[in-house]
Amino acid sequence: MRSFVVVAHKAVTTPFSLNDLPGGAGRMDIVARCVNASLFLSHGMRRDVDFYAILLGEPNPPVTIRFNGERVRYLSPDERSAASLIKKALERGAPSSGEDESTPGVYISKRSFEDVINGLDDVIYLHEDGEDFRNIELKGDEAFVLSDHQNLTPEEESVLEKKGARKASLGKRLYHADHCIVIVNHELDMREKLK
Ligand SMILES: C[S@@+](CC[C@H](N)C(=O)[O-])C[C@H]1O[C@@H](n2cnc3c(N)ncnc32)[C@H](O)[C@@H]1O
């Protein structure tokens, strides 16, 4: 299973208006685009991908939303669709332990960034100063960690360091998080094709 983990520092942890994803919802538009970049093919869904959004905005952080490509339903490739499934999950609320399925293939929990990272096996931190992505040995089932419009905090970086995450760069240019996810999916697809 390939995974993407996006830390959404300002994304709200309470139901929000679908008409103001960038403002009132704390850049939930970034999260929604990352869901789409992780899971969608043209006329198809990547069934072997898990997407995690760690929502750290007010009023009740952290909340983790997980989209599972194998099970997800009612998701179409527009920002409002992904955002509305996140909103539904927030309306349901996170259980005090474990994760609940709010709609098919969408899960909500109170897990923190550290909880999520510690539950994953092989973690790659995407950062422009890392080692060239194309020189990194990958099996294809790694978890790729990205930040939103802000940098990861030193505390979040130290969680990755403790986990032994490798740091991989897609080049010196700074890309949007969803664009990085498209590049990684494509790079891994090409490696599979070359096997
Ligand atoms: C929009 S960037 C973050 C912007 C940055 N924090 C800033 O404002 O200076 C979103 C995320 O995409 C990933 N990213 C962007 N460009 C990258 C690159 N060239 N190589 C690897 N990861 C990249 C990183 O994980 C980054 O945190």
The ligand as a Tripos MOL2 file, in Angstrom:
@<TRIPOS>MOLECULE
LIG
   27    29     1     0     0
SMALL
NO_CHARGES

@<TRIPOS>ATOM
      1 C1          4.0720   24.4010   -0.9670 C.3       1 LIG1
      2 S1          5.3210   23.3600   -0.3220 S.3       1 LIG1
      3 C2          5.6640   24.1240    1.2210 C.3       1 LIG1
      4 C3          6.0030   25.5550    1.0870 C.3       1 LIG1
      5 C4          7.0530   26.0510    2.0760 C.3       1 LIG1
      6 N1          6.8320   25.5560    3.3920 N.3       1 LIG1
      7 C5          7.1800   27.5340    2.0670 C.2       1 LIG1
      8 O1          6.1910   28.2610    2.0850 O.co2     1 LIG1
      9 O2          8.3110   27.9850    2.0490 O.co2     1 LIG1
     10 C6          4.4110   21.9640    0.2110 C.3       1 LIG1
     11 C7          5.1920   20.7030    0.4550 C.3       1 LIG1
     12 O3          5.5220   20.0800   -0.7750 O.3       1 LIG1
     13 C8          6.7380   19.3640   -0.6450 C.3       1 LIG1
     14 N2          7.6720   19.8920   -1.6410 N.ar      1 LIG1
     15 C9          7.5750   21.0480   -2.3480 C.ar      1 LIG1
     16 N3          8.5830   21.1560   -3.2180 N.ar      1 LIG1
     17 C10         9.3500   20.0360   -3.0810 C.ar      1 LIG1
     18 C11        10.5350   19.5530   -3.7060 C.ar      1 LIG1
     19 N4         11.1620   20.2440   -4.6320 N.pl3     1 LIG1
     20 N5         11.0240   18.3510   -3.3060 N.ar      1 LIG1
     21 C12        10.3830   17.6240   -2.3600 C.ar      1 LIG1
     22 N6          9.2540   18.0260   -1.7340 N.ar      1 LIG1
     23 C13         8.7480   19.2180   -2.0860 C.ar      1 LIG1
     24 C14         7.2320   19.5660    0.7750 C.3       1 LIG1
     25 O4          6.8070   18.4680    1.5710 O.3       1 LIG1
     26 C15         6.5070   20.8430    1.1670 C.3       1 LIG1
     27 O5          6.3530   20.9310    2.5550 O.3       1 LIG1
@<TRIPOS>BOND
     1     1     2 1
     2     2     3 1
     3     2    10 1
     4     3     4 1
     5     4     5 1
     6     5     6 1
     7     5     7 1
     8     7     8 2
     9     7     9 1
    10    10    11 1
    11    11    12 1
    12    11    26 1
    13    12    13 1
    14    13    14 1
    15    13    24 1
    16    14    15 ar
    17    14    23 ar
    18    15    16 ar
    19    16    17 ar
    20    17    18 ar
    21    17    23 ar
    22    18    19 1
    23    18    20 ar
    24    20    21 ar
    25    21    22 ar
    26    22    23 ar
    27    24    25 1
    28    24    26 1
    29    26    27 1
@<TRIPOS>SUBSTRUCTURE
     1 LIG1         1 GROUP 0 **** ****
